[in-house]
Amino acid sequence: MSAPIESNPLIDRLPNHLRQFIKPQDYSDYTPINQAVWRYVMRKNVDYLSRVAHSSYLDGLKKTGIEIDNIPSMYGMNRILKEIGWAAVAVDGFIPPNAFMEFQAYNVLVIASDIRQLEHIEYTPAPDIIHEGAGHAPIIANPEYAEYLRRFGEIGCKAISSSHDYEIYEAIRLLSILKEAEGTPQEEIDAIEKRVDELQNQVVEPSEMALIRNLHWWTVEYGLIGTVEEPKIYGAGLLSSIGESAWCMTDNVTKLPYDIEAAYQGFDITKPQPQLFVTPDFAFLSQVLEEFANKMALRTGGLSGVQKLIKSKALGTIELSTGIQVSGIFTNVIENDGKPVYIQTTGKTALSYREKELVGHGVDYHSEGFGSPIGKLVGINLAIEDMSPRDLKAYDIYEGLRVTLEFEGDIQVSGEIITGTRNIQGKIIIISFKDCTVTHGDTVLFQPEWGIYDMAVGKKVVSAYSGPADVNSFDLVTHVPSSKTIKAKKSPEREELEGLYQNIRSIREGNEQTLNIADTFAKVKERHPNDWLLSVEIAELLNADDAEGLLPEVMAHLDEVKKKRPEVAHLIDGGLDLIFEKEKAV
């Protein structure tokens, strides 16, 4: 079945630039082997995680409607997630970090709807429905954690990135796709792994996005909670990895108290983590997040904030002390005594106030860029934004008058004032001039023949962040993935094996089947001797009812598979433990 996308009102609120990443979840794409992989991982996880995961995990499985025996449908998840104020959408693998976090800000969980291969059942570097659906979704049923996730998205999507960040994102996305795809030549994987290593090892100043992604990794993905001596798991990467969830609880992994220093600890997505961070409770996560946010240009603004935007070479916004917001690609800043005194964008620019584009100041009007002085006038202690109507008239800042404004930092604006635009508090936020010349020393920044000069008013930059102030100002639907998830190949041999898996699934569910258990096992043993999971499922059925005494033969076959394929021996043993050790909770 193909589940509809619009199955939760929260999704209707998403802007178009986020909707471009959503794809329908075609449930019919999931094969019987996919379903068996989900079931194995979930049975193992629930069995093991009931002892080592935070209590919210098992509670959340029930609240979010995630079943152990069946891959969840988006429609069903959204129907239940709606009750806890969240929604879920399907996407194709990794999406850009800013977009991923912005989805969270809208209380929408991003789920890569593909599922890992049987060969990668323990861990995959690619995001998949086991990681997202069984890892992230259950924990958001905890209100404190859900608010942390939402708030993280709200702050994280404003973090300023660098071109280096995007290179790493593209390389990791491609690596995850190639490693998860069947039959990828090893030399291709080696080449992209080398590229990822090179990028990660480059000595560059980490951007805000790089730092906040580290916080996201060490909490949302790989976080532990409780005490260093007795931690519990809550990170989705650990909750969805039957291998690493066990490994992380051993002494091989260093446990450290979580604090803001985790932002400076990098990670390698392709390898098990050598250390993990332990938060005492979910509330402390929000405390560290706010501590980090206080250091972001989002809250500090100033010269460094503008410089970060220029370095990013991407769409960003600065907000001045009057509340006016300038959104565009910033290319230049003139500074004086460590303060920005003039800012410039190149190309389409929009002016906004309180995240709403100002009438007449969209990208069509400011299509060639925008520039404006910032700060105070020379010799006048009172900033323009703080002047009363009487003050403004006294300084000839009045409609119809020609005036020369000399700003600190040797910025001069000379022209005839046409009009002014005020904010809701009555402060002037834009002054428009005709016949205007703007200079910095001997350098001309604006000349009369260019038309009307709109000057943003503000004595300082109070905020700088990634993206536009008003998402409707720009056409942001431009994402073209450099790589797409590669589907499993359908060979006649694979099709036959899928049919055998479906047969056992039908027997377990009491549905009509084409072969009985004995005939199914005979075909597996003869034609697919390296497959192990189906024989484990057969052993499960026979343990409940073995009228023909077939179980010893199945167990002997699994022993042979373990000898031939020692790398899966522990997986076979793990599956059999679930069947025969009844005292364990399933």
N, C-alpha and C positions, 0 to 999 in steps of 0.2 A: 504494500500500500504506500502511497505517496502522501505524507502528512502535510497539511497546509502550513504555511509559515505564520500567518496571522492567527495565532491561537491564544494570545494573551494581550490584554490592552496595553501593557507596557511597551510591547513591540511597536504599536501604532505611534508611539511618541518618538521613535528613533528618527533622527534626521537622515536625509538621503545619502549623505557621505558615509554613514555607517551601514545603511541598508545594502550598499554595493557589495559588502562582504558576505551577506547572508545567502545561503543556498538551500534549496529544499532538501529535506531528508527523505530519500527514496528508500523506504523500509525494505522493499523487495530486493535491494542491492545486497542485503545481508544474507550470506550463504549459511547452510547448515554448519560448516566449519567455523564461520564467524560466531555463530550462536554458541557453539561448543567452547570456543575460546573464552567468550564472555562468561559462560557458566562456570568454567574451571577457575578463572581468575576470581570471580565473585565468591565462589564457595570457599576457595583458599583464603581470600581476604577476610571474609566475615568470620571464618573459623579463627584465623590468627589475630586479626585486628580487634576482635572482641576482647582480647586480653591486653593489647598494647596501644590501641587508639584512644583518643579522647572520647568521653562518653557521648559527645554530640554526634559522633559518626554513626553509630547504630541507630540512635534516635532519628537522625536525619535520613537514613535509608528508608525508614518507614514513612516519615513525613513527606519526602519527595517522591514517593511512589516508585522507587527503583527496585526492580525485581532481580532476584538472583538467577533465575532460569532463562530470562529473556532480555535481549538488548532493549533498552527503553526507546519508546517513540517520543519525538518532540511534542507531539500533540498531548500525549498523556502526561509528560513532565510539565508542560506549561499549565495544564489544567490544575495540577496539584501545586506547582510553584506559585501560582497566582495567590494561593491561600497564605503564603508567607511573604508576599510582596515582591516576588521576583519572576523573571521569565528566562527562557533559554532559546538560543538560535543556533542553527548549524552553520559552520563555515568550512572552508577548505584549508586544513592545516594551519600553520602559523599565519597570523595577520600582523600588520605593523603594531609595535608596542603602544603607540598613542591611541590607536583605534581600539585595541584590546582593552585598555584601561577606560576609555570613554564609554564603552559598552557597560562596564562595571558601574560607572557613575550613573547610568540609567537603570541600574538594578537588573541588568540583563547578563546572563551567564553565556559566554561564548563556548560552544561545544564543537570540536572537530568530529564530524559524524562518521568518519572512516574508523575502522578498527584494525588493530595490529595483526600481523600474520601469526600463524601458529608458531613459526620459528622464532618469533620475538615475543613470546607469550609472557616472559618475565619482565621485560623492559623494552621500550622503544623510545628513541629520541624524538619521534614525531608525536605531536598531540593527537589523541584519538578518543573515542567515546568512552573507553574505560577510564582514561585519565581524567577527562572532563566530567563525564556523567557520574562515574562512581567515586571520583576523587573530590572534585570541587562541590558538586551539588549537595551531598549530604551535610557538609559542615555549615553551609549557609542557612540551614534551619536553626542554627544558634543565633539569636538576635544580636548579641554583642559582636560576634564575628562577622555577621552579614553587614552591619553598619561599618565595620572596619574595611570590608571589601569595597563597599560603595564609596566610602570616603577616600580610600586609596585610589580608586578610579578617578574620582573628581579632581584630586590633586595630581595624580600621575599623568593624566592626559594633558596637563598644562606644562609638564616638564619639557625643557628645551633640549632637543636632540642635536646631534652632529651628523655630518655626512658619513663619518666613520661608523656611527651606530647603524645607519641604514645598510651600509656594506655588510656589516656583521649579520644583520637580520636576514638579508637576502642569501648570504652564504649558509647560515644555519638552516634556513628554510629548505634550501636545495639539498643540503646534507641529510636532513631528516627524511626528505622524500626519497632520495636515492637509497638510503640505508633500509628503509621500510619496503621499498619496491622489490619484487621478486626478480632474481637473475641479474641484478646490476653488476657489471664487471667490477672486480675488486680495484682495478686501476682507476676507475672513475671515482669510487669512494675514497681511495687514497688521495687523489688529487684535490677533492673538495675538502677533505679533512685537513690536508696541508694548508689549504687556503684559509680555513677557519682558524687553525693554529696561528698562522701568520698574522691574521687580523687581530686575534685576541692578544697576541704577544707584542703588538705594536705599542711603543711608548707614546701614548697620547693622553692629554689631560681628560679625565672622564667627564662626560657631559652630565647634566642633571638627569637625563633619561637613563644613562648608563648606571648612575648611582641608585636611582629609585628602582630600577629593574633588579638590582642586587637585593634591595630590601624585599621586593616582591618574591624573588626566588627563595630567600632564606626564611620567609614567613608563609606566604600563600602556597608555594610549591613544596618547600622542604622544611617546614617548620615543625618544631617539637614544643610541647607545653608541659609545664609542671616544674620539676626541679632537675638540675643537672644529674643528680644521682638517680632519680626515678622519673624520666620523661615519658610523655605519651605523644603519639603521633597525631598531627592535624593537617599537615601539608599534603596537598593533592598528589604531588609527585610520588610521595611515599605511600599514600593510601592506595595508589593504583599500580604499584610495582610490587609483585609478590617476592621479587628478589631483594630489592633494596629496602623494603619495609622490615625484613628480617635482619639484613646486614647492618642497618643503621642503629639497631638496638644492641649491637655488640661493642666490645671495647676497641674494635678496629676503627671506629668513627669517634673523633673527638667531639665532646659536647661542651659548648660554650654558652655563658649567659648572654641573652640577646640584648643588644643596645645599638645605638646609632652607628657604631663602628662597623656593623654588618654591611653598611652601604659601601664600604671600601674593600669588601672581600668579594673578589670575582668568583666565577664558577665556570665549569666546563659541562655543557649540556650532554656531552657524549659519554661521560664517565661517572661512576659512583662518586658521591661527594665524600671527601676526606674528613670534613667537619660539618657540624650542624649547630644551629643556635636554638636555645631553649628559652621561651618566654614564660614568665610566671603565670600569666593569665591573658585572656584576649584583650582586656582593657589596656594592658601595657603596650600592646601592639599599636593602638591608636595614639598613645602617649609618645612613642618613638616617631611615629609618622608625623605628628604635629611638630615635633622637635626638628625633624628633617625639613618639613615645609617652611619653617621659619628661616631657613638658610637659602631657600629657592628664590630666584628672581621674581617669582610670582608675588612674594611678600616683601622682598628687599628693594626691587626696582633699581634705580640709580644707574650710573655709568656701566657698571659690570653687567647689569641686566640687558642693556641695549647692545653691549659688545657680544654677549652670548647669542643674541638673536642674529646679529650680523654674521657671526661665525657659523651659525647653523645653516645659513643660505636657504632657509625655509620660511614659509608663512608664519608670522608671529604678530603679537600685539603688545603695545606699550600703553599704559594708562597713566595719565597725568593727574596731578593733585586735585584738579577740578572735576575729575571723573570722565573726561573725554578720552576715548580709546582710539588709537590709530592702529589699523591692521594692514599689513602688507609684508613685502620682503625688504627688510632693512639692510641698507648697503653702506651707510655712512653715519658717523656721529662726530661732531666737533666738541671737544672737551675743554674745560677751563678749571683749574684748581681741583681736578678730580671729579668734576661734575659735567654732565652733558649739557651743552648750551644750544645745540642744534641737531636735529635728527632728520634723516632722509630715507625715504623708501624709493624703490625703482619698480615701475610697472603698476599694475592694478592695486589700488589702495582704497580702504573704506574707513570712514569716521563714524564712531558709535558712542552711545552713552547708555550705561547700564545694559550692555549686551544687545542693544537695539540700534540698528543703523540709523543715523540721522538723515532725515529727508533731504534729498539733494546732494548727499555726500557719499554716494556709492561708487563702485568700481568703474562705472561708465563715465562718471564725472571726473574722478581722480584716476584716469586710465594711464597716465604717464608717470605717476609717482606723486610723492607729497613730501614737503619739508616744512619745518617750523622751528622757531627758537623756543627755548625752555629756560625759565629762570626769572630773575628780577631785572628791572631797568637800572641803569647806572645812576648812582646817587640818590635813589629813591628806595627807602626801606619798605614801603608798602608795595606788595606784589599786585599786578593788575587784577588777579582774581579776588583780592581782598579789598579792592577799592569800591567805595559807595558810588552811586550815581553822581554825587557832588564831586567826589575825588576825580572820577573819570573826566568830567567836564573841565575840571581845573587843569588837568594835564592834556587837554585837547583830544582826549580819546573819545570822540563823539562823532556821530553820523554827519557826513557832509564836510568834515574838516580834513585838511591835509596835515599830516603829522609825521614826525620822524621819531621812531622809538629806538633808543640805544640800549641794547641788552648787555649785561655783563658777559665778557668773553669776546667783545668786539664784534657783536652781531648787530646789524642795523637794518631796520625795516622802515621804508619811507614810501608813503602813498596816501591816497584819499580814502577815508573810511566810508564804506557803503552801508554796512550794517553789522550787528552783533547777534550772536545766538547765546542764550542763557540756559543753564541747567535748572533742575527743579527747585534748587535752593536759591536761584536768582543770580548765581555767579556766571559771569561771561565765560564761555568755553570756546567760542570761535569769534574772531574778528576778521571780516572780509574787506579787502582793499581793491581799488582799481588804480591803474597807472602806478604800479608798485615796483620798487626795486629793493631787493634784499641782498646784503653783502656781509662777508666775513673778512674784515680787512680789505685787501684789494681784490678778493675773489667774489665774483658775482654769483649768487645762489638762485636769484629769481629776477627776471627783467620784465618790464611792462608789456612787451608784445606777447608774452606767454598767456595773458588773460588775467582773470581774477585771481588774487592771492588770498587764500584762506589760511589764517594763522591760528593754530591751536593754542589755547591759553592754559598755562600751568607753570607753577614755580619749580616743580620737580617731577621726576618719573617715580611713581609709587609702585608700579608693577610692570613686569615683563614676562610674557609666557608664550608658549607654543600655540599656534592656531589662531583663528579669527575671533574677535569679540562676538560678532553675530554670525552664526554658521550659515545664514542665508545670504550673506554678502558675496560669497565666492562660490564658484562651481568647484566643489571638492570631490565630485564623482569622477576621479581620474585614475583610480588604482588599476593597474594592469599587472597581475602577478607575473613575476619572471619565471615561475615554475608552477606546475600543477601536480596534485597528487596522482601517482601512477596506480591504476587499478591492477589487481591480480590477473594474470593470464589464464585463459580458459582453455586448457588442453583436454582431449578426450579422457586422459588418465585422471585429471583433476575433476572433471565432471562426474566420472564414475565414483570417485572417492566422496564427493559431495553427496551423491545419491545414497551412499552407504551411511553417511552421517545422518542424513535426513531419515533414513529408515529406523535407526536406533532412536532418534528423537521422537518419531511417531510412536514407536513401541512404548517409550517412557510416558508419553502423554496420552496413551490409550487411543491413538488414532489409527486409521487404516494404513497398513504397510505392505510392501511388495515382497519382502523377505523376512523369514524369522531370524532370531538371534543367531542360531547355529550357522545358517547359510551366510548371514552377513559377516560373521567372524571368519568363516572359511575364505571368503573373497578378500577380506582385509589381509589375512595372513598370507594368502597366495599372491595377490596382485599389488598390495601396498605394504610390504613387510617393514618399511621404515616408519610408518605412521604409528604413533603411540597413544594419542589422546582417545581415539575411537575405541581402542581395546580397553582403556581405563573405564570408559562409559559402559562398555559391555560388561566388564567385571562388576560394575555397580548394579546393573540390572540382575545379573546372575546371583549376586550376593543376596538379593531379595527373593529370587525364585530360580533355582537351578535344577529343574526337573530332569534334565538330561545329563547332569554331572559334567557340564562343560567348563566350569570355573577353573579347575586345575590346568586344563590345556591353555586357557587364556592367560593364567598367571605364568605358565612356563614360556609362552610366547613373549610376554612382557619382559621376562628375565633375559631372553635372547636379544630383544631390542636394546635393553640396558647394556649388554655386552658390546653390541655393534655400535651403539650410540651413547657412550658414557656421558656426553654433555647433557642428555635429557634424563639420565637415571634418577636424579633428585626430583625432577618433575613427575615422573612416574610414581616414585615412592610417595611424593606429596599427595597425589591423587588417590592412591590406594590407602593412605593413612586416613583420609576423609571417609572412606568407605568402611574400613574395618575397625577403626578406633571409635566406637560408639560413644565413649565418654566425652568426646570433644563436641563442642557446640557447633552446629552447622547452621 
